[in-house]
Amino acid sequence: MSFVGGKRAFCHYVCWMAPFMIIGTKIGTLLRLPSLKLLADKDKCINCGLCNKNCVMSLNVSGMVQKNSMKNSECIFN
């Protein structure tokens, strides 16, 4: 299925939990509930791509580091 829908096609098109995760994140942010926050220092990044390779959600972590924004609605750690 990944050749048709790209990386994590199942998560994007079939997973019943994804909408609840996104809605839960939005509600948590609105209510200012404590949550895990990812931080990165772009000055220490050497663009090796190891973070992208190790991300269990197949996100572009190095791109988020370069933008100084580690927020992503698909991230299970945010």
DSSP file (Angstrom, degrees, kcal/mol; ACC not computed):
  #  RESIDUE AA STRUCTURE BP1 BP2  ACC     N-H-->O    O-->H-N    N-H-->O    O-->H-N    TCO  KAPPA ALPHA  PHI   PSI    X-CA   Y-CA   Z-CA
    1    1 A M    >>        0   0    0      0, 0.0     4,-2.3     0, 0.0     3,-1.0   0.000 360.0 360.0 360.0 -24.2    0.0    0.0    0.0
    2    2 A S  H 3>  +     0   0    0      1,-0.3     4,-1.7     2,-0.2     0, 0.0   0.793 360.0  60.4 -68.0 -25.8    2.9    2.4    0.5
    3    3 A F  H 34 S+     0   0    0      2,-0.2    -1,-0.3     1,-0.2     4,-0.1   0.739 112.9  38.5 -72.1 -19.8    3.7    2.5   -3.2
    4    4 A V  H <4 S+     0   0    0     -3,-1.0    -2,-0.2     2,-0.2    -1,-0.2   0.868 130.6  24.0 -92.6 -46.2    0.2    3.9   -3.8
    5    5 A G  H  < S-     0   0    0     -4,-2.3    -3,-0.2     1,-0.3    -2,-0.2   0.406 102.4-123.7-105.9   1.3   -0.3    6.3   -0.9
    6    6 A G    ><  -     0   0    0     -4,-1.7     3,-1.2    -5,-0.3    -1,-0.3  -0.378  63.7  -7.0  86.7-169.5    3.3    7.1    0.1
    7    7 A K  T 3  S+     0   0    0      1,-0.3     5,-0.1     2,-0.1    50,-0.0  -0.356 135.8   3.6 -63.3 138.4    4.9    6.7    3.5
    8    8 A R  T 3> S+     0   0    0      1,-0.1     4,-1.9     3,-0.1    -1,-0.3   0.849  77.2 162.2  54.3  40.5    2.5    5.6    6.3
    9    9 A A  H <> S+     0   0    0     -3,-1.2     4,-2.3     1,-0.2     5,-0.4   0.875  71.5  57.0 -56.3 -39.3   -0.4    5.3    3.8
   10   10 A F  H  >>S+     0   0    0      1,-0.2     4,-2.7     2,-0.2     5,-2.2   0.926 106.6  49.0 -58.5 -45.3   -2.3    3.2    6.3
   11   11 A C  H  45S+     0   0    0     -3,-0.2    -1,-0.2     1,-0.2    -2,-0.2   0.886 114.6  45.2 -62.0 -39.5   -2.0    6.0    8.9
   12   12 A H  H  <5S+     0   0    0     -4,-1.9    -1,-0.2     1,-0.1    -2,-0.2   0.838 129.0  19.9 -75.0 -33.3   -3.2    8.6    6.5
   13   13 A Y  H  <5S+     0   0    0     -4,-2.3    -2,-0.2    -5,-0.2    -3,-0.2   0.663 133.2  22.6-115.1 -19.5   -6.2    6.8    5.0
   14   14 A V  T  <5S+     0   0    0     -4,-2.7    -3,-0.2    -5,-0.4    -4,-0.1   0.724  81.8 108.7-121.7 -33.2   -7.3    3.9    7.2
   15   15 A C      < -     0   0    0     -5,-2.2     3,-0.3     1,-0.2    -4,-0.0  -0.274  46.8-161.4 -60.7 125.3   -6.2    4.5   10.9
   16   16 A W  S    S+     0   0    0      1,-0.2     4,-0.4     2,-0.1    -1,-0.2   0.630  85.3  60.9 -80.2 -14.6   -9.2    5.3   13.0
   17   17 A M  S  > S+     0   0    0      1,-0.2     4,-2.1     2,-0.1     3,-0.4   0.754  82.0  80.3 -85.0 -24.9   -7.0    6.8   15.8
   18   18 A A  H  > S+     0   0    0     -3,-0.3     4,-2.2     1,-0.2     5,-0.2   0.886  91.2  49.1 -54.8 -48.2   -5.4    9.6   13.8
   19   19 A P  H  > S+     0   0    0      0, 0.0     4,-2.7     0, 0.0    -1,-0.2   0.895 111.6  50.4 -60.9 -36.8   -8.4   12.1   14.0
   20   20 A F  H  > S+     0   0    0     -4,-0.4     4,-2.6    -3,-0.4    -2,-0.2   0.875 109.2  51.3 -67.7 -36.8   -8.6   11.6   17.8
   21   21 A M  H  X S+     0   0    0     -4,-2.1     4,-2.0     2,-0.2    -1,-0.2   0.918 113.4  44.6 -64.7 -43.2   -4.9   12.2   18.2
   22   22 A I  H  X S+     0   0    0     -4,-2.2     4,-2.2     2,-0.2    -2,-0.2   0.930 115.5  46.4 -67.9 -46.0   -5.1   15.5   16.2
   23   23 A I  H  X S+     0   0    0     -4,-2.7     4,-2.6    -5,-0.2     5,-0.2   0.906 111.9  52.2 -62.6 -41.8   -8.3   16.6   18.0
   24   24 A G  H  X S+     0   0    0     -4,-2.6     4,-2.6    -5,-0.2    -1,-0.2   0.892 109.0  50.0 -61.4 -40.8   -6.8   15.7   21.4
   25   25 A T  H  X S+     0   0    0     -4,-2.0     4,-2.2     2,-0.2    -1,-0.2   0.923 111.4  48.4 -63.4 -44.4   -3.7   17.7   20.6
   26   26 A K  H  X S+     0   0    0     -4,-2.2     4,-2.4     2,-0.2    -2,-0.2   0.922 113.6  46.4 -63.0 -44.4   -5.7   20.8   19.6
   27   27 A I  H  X S+     0   0    0     -4,-2.6     4,-2.6     2,-0.2    -2,-0.2   0.911 111.4  52.3 -64.6 -42.7   -7.9   20.6   22.7
   28   28 A G  H  <>S+     0   0    0     -4,-2.6     5,-2.6     1,-0.2     4,-0.4   0.886 111.1  47.3 -60.5 -39.7   -4.8   20.1   24.9
   29   29 A T  H ><5S+     0   0    0     -4,-2.2     3,-0.7     3,-0.2    -1,-0.2   0.914 111.9  50.2 -67.6 -43.2   -3.2   23.2   23.4
   30   30 A L  H 3<5S+     0   0    0     -4,-2.4    -2,-0.2     1,-0.2    -1,-0.2   0.899 116.0  41.2 -61.0 -42.1   -6.4   25.2   23.8
   31   31 A L  T 3<5S-     0   0    0     -4,-2.6    -1,-0.2    -5,-0.1    -2,-0.2   0.450 108.9-125.7 -86.4  -0.8   -6.8   24.2   27.5
   32   32 A R  T < 5 +     0   0    0     -3,-0.7    -3,-0.2    -4,-0.4    -4,-0.1   0.890  44.1 175.2  55.9  44.0   -3.0   24.7   28.0
   33   33 A L      < -     0   0    0     -5,-2.6    -1,-0.2    -6,-0.2     2,-0.1  -0.548  38.5 -99.7 -76.4 144.1   -2.6   21.2   29.4
   34   34 A P        +     0   0    0      0, 0.0     2,-0.3     0, 0.0    -1,-0.1  -0.389  55.3 161.0 -64.9 140.4    0.9   20.1   30.2
   35   35 A S        -     0   0    0     -2,-0.1     2,-0.2    -3,-0.1    43,-0.1  -0.965  45.4 -77.4-152.9 167.0    2.5   17.9   27.5
   36   36 A L        -     0   0    0     -2,-0.3     2,-0.5     1,-0.0     0, 0.0  -0.486  44.7-158.5 -68.4 134.1    5.8   16.7   26.3
   37   37 A K        -     0   0    0     -2,-0.2     2,-0.4    34,-0.0    41,-0.1  -0.972   6.7-144.0-120.3 129.5    7.6   19.4   24.2
   38   38 A L        -     0   0    0     -2,-0.5     2,-0.4    32,-0.1    32,-0.3  -0.752  19.4-171.7 -89.3 135.4   10.4   18.6   21.8
   39   39 A L        +     0   0    0     -2,-0.4     2,-0.3    30,-0.1    26,-0.1  -0.953   5.7 179.4-125.7 147.1   13.2   21.1   21.5
   40   40 A A        -     0   0    0     -2,-0.4     2,-0.7    24,-0.1     3,-0.1  -0.995  24.1-139.0-146.0 148.4   16.0   21.3   19.1
   41   41 A D    >>  -     0   0    0     -2,-0.3     3,-1.6     1,-0.1     4,-0.6  -0.911  10.0-164.3-109.5 106.3   19.0   23.6   18.5
   42   42 A K  T 34 S+     0   0    0     -2,-0.7     3,-0.5     1,-0.3    -1,-0.1   0.739  87.0  65.2 -65.7 -20.8   19.4   24.3   14.8
   43   43 A D  T 34 S+     0   0    0      1,-0.2    -1,-0.3    -3,-0.1    23,-0.0   0.755 103.9  46.5 -70.9 -22.9   22.9   25.6   15.4
   44   44 A K  T <4 S+     0   0    0     -3,-1.6     2,-0.3     2,-0.0    -1,-0.2   0.536  88.7 107.4 -93.6  -8.1   24.0   22.1   16.6
   45   45 A C     <  -     0   0    0     -4,-0.6    -5,-0.0    -3,-0.5    -3,-0.0  -0.538  45.4-173.5 -74.1 131.0   22.4   20.4   13.6
   46   46 A I        -     0   0    0     -2,-0.3    -1,-0.1     0, 0.0    -4,-0.0   0.233  42.1-118.9-107.6  11.9   24.8   19.0   11.1
   47   47 A N        +     0   0    0      1,-0.1    -2,-0.1    15,-0.1    15,-0.0   0.866  63.7 145.6  54.3  43.1   22.1   17.9    8.6
   48   48 A C        -     0   0    0      1,-0.0    -1,-0.1    14,-0.0    -3,-0.0   0.691  56.0-132.1 -81.8 -18.7   23.1   14.3    8.7
   49   49 A G     >  +     0   0    0      3,-0.0     4,-1.9     1,-0.0     5,-0.1   0.475  69.8 124.8  82.9   2.4   19.5   13.1    8.3
   50   50 A L  H  > S+     0   0    0      1,-0.2     4,-2.0     2,-0.2     5,-0.1   0.856  70.5  55.1 -64.1 -35.4   19.7   10.6   11.2
   51   51 A C  H  > S+     0   0    0      2,-0.2     4,-1.0     1,-0.2    -1,-0.2   0.903 107.9  48.8 -65.3 -40.4   16.7   12.2   12.9
   52   52 A N  H  4 S+     0   0    0      1,-0.2     3,-0.4     2,-0.2    -1,-0.2   0.909 111.6  49.9 -63.4 -41.5   14.6   11.7    9.8
   53   53 A K  H  < S+     0   0    0     -4,-1.9    -2,-0.2     1,-0.2    -1,-0.2   0.856 114.7  43.7 -65.8 -36.0   15.7    8.1    9.5
   54   54 A N  H  < S+     0   0    0     -4,-2.0     2,-0.4    -5,-0.1    -1,-0.2   0.534  82.6 113.1 -90.2  -7.7   14.9    7.4   13.2
   55   55 A C    ><  -     0   0    0     -4,-1.0     3,-1.5    -3,-0.4    -4,-0.0  -0.534  57.5-152.6 -69.7 120.8   11.5    9.2   13.4
   56   56 A V  T 3  S+     0   0    0     -2,-0.4    -1,-0.2     1,-0.3    -4,-0.0   0.687  95.7  51.7 -68.4 -17.8    8.9    6.5   13.9
   57   57 A M  T 3  S-     0   0    0      2,-0.0    -1,-0.3   -50,-0.0    -2,-0.1   0.339 109.4-122.1-100.0   5.3    6.3    8.7   12.1
   58   58 A S    <   +     0   0    0     -3,-1.5     2,-0.2     1,-0.2    -2,-0.1   0.857  56.5 158.2  57.3  39.5    8.5    9.3    9.0
   59   59 A L        -     0   0    0     -7,-0.1     2,-1.7     1,-0.1     3,-0.2  -0.525  55.5-107.5 -90.1 160.7    8.4   13.1    9.5
   60   60 A N     >  +     0   0    0      1,-0.2     4,-1.7    -2,-0.2     5,-0.1  -0.622  48.7 166.4 -85.3  79.1   10.9   15.6    8.2
   61   61 A V  H  > S+     0   0    0     -2,-1.7     4,-2.4     1,-0.2    -1,-0.2   0.894  71.1  54.9 -65.7 -42.1   12.5   16.3   11.5
   62   62 A S  H  > S+     0   0    0      1,-0.2     4,-2.2    -3,-0.2    -1,-0.2   0.865 107.3  51.7 -63.3 -34.0   15.6   18.1   10.1
   63   63 A G  H  > S+     0   0    0      2,-0.2     4,-1.5     1,-0.2    -1,-0.2   0.889 109.5  49.4 -66.2 -39.2   13.2   20.4    8.3
   64   64 A M  H  <>S+     0   0    0     -4,-1.7     5,-2.2     2,-0.2     4,-0.4   0.878 109.9  51.8 -67.1 -36.9   11.4   21.2   11.5
   65   65 A V  H ><5S+     0   0    0     -4,-2.4     3,-1.3     1,-0.2   -23,-0.3   0.928 108.5  50.6 -63.9 -44.6   14.7   21.8   13.2
   66   66 A Q  H 3<5S+     0   0    0     -4,-2.2    -1,-0.2     1,-0.3    -2,-0.2   0.814 110.9  48.9 -64.0 -30.0   15.8   24.3   10.5
   67   67 A K  T 3<5S-     0   0    0     -4,-1.5    -1,-0.3     2,-0.2    -2,-0.2   0.502 108.5-126.5 -84.5  -4.6   12.4   26.1   10.9
   68   68 A N  T < 5S+     0   0    0     -3,-1.3     2,-0.4    -4,-0.4    -3,-0.2   0.815  77.6 111.2  59.9  32.1   12.8   26.3   14.7
   69   69 A S      < +     0   0    0     -5,-2.2    -2,-0.2    -6,-0.1    -1,-0.1  -0.912  41.1 178.5-139.0 109.7    9.4   24.7   15.0
   70   70 A M        +     0   0    0     -2,-0.4     2,-0.4   -32,-0.3   -32,-0.1   0.209  47.5 117.3 -94.4  15.6    9.1   21.2   16.3
   71   71 A K        +     0   0    0     -7,-0.1     2,-0.3   -34,-0.1    -2,-0.0  -0.711  29.0 154.0 -88.9 131.9    5.3   21.2   16.1
   72   72 A N    >   -     0   0    0     -2,-0.4     3,-1.7     3,-0.1     6,-0.2  -0.922  42.2-139.1-154.8 129.0    3.6   18.7   13.8
   73   73 A S  T 3  S+     0   0    0     -2,-0.3   -48,-0.1     1,-0.3   -47,-0.1   0.720 105.1  53.4 -65.7 -19.2    0.1   17.4   14.1
   74   74 A E  T 3  S+     0   0    0     -3,-0.0     2,-0.3   -52,-0.0    -1,-0.3   0.529  82.8 108.3 -91.0  -6.2    1.3   13.9   13.1
   75   75 A C    X   -     0   0    0     -3,-1.7     3,-0.6     1,-0.1    -3,-0.1  -0.562  56.0-158.0 -75.7 128.4    4.0   13.8   15.7
   76   76 A I  T 3  S+     0   0    0     -2,-0.3    -1,-0.1     1,-0.2    -3,-0.0   0.544  90.8  57.1 -83.0  -5.8    3.2   11.3   18.6
   77   77 A F  T 3         0   0    0      1,-0.1    -1,-0.2   -42,-0.0    -2,-0.1   0.473 360.0 360.0-101.0  -4.0    5.6   13.1   20.9
   78   78 A N    <         0   0    0     -3,-0.6    -1,-0.1    -6,-0.2    -2,-0.1   0.407 360.0 360.0-100.1 360.0    4.0   16.6   20.7
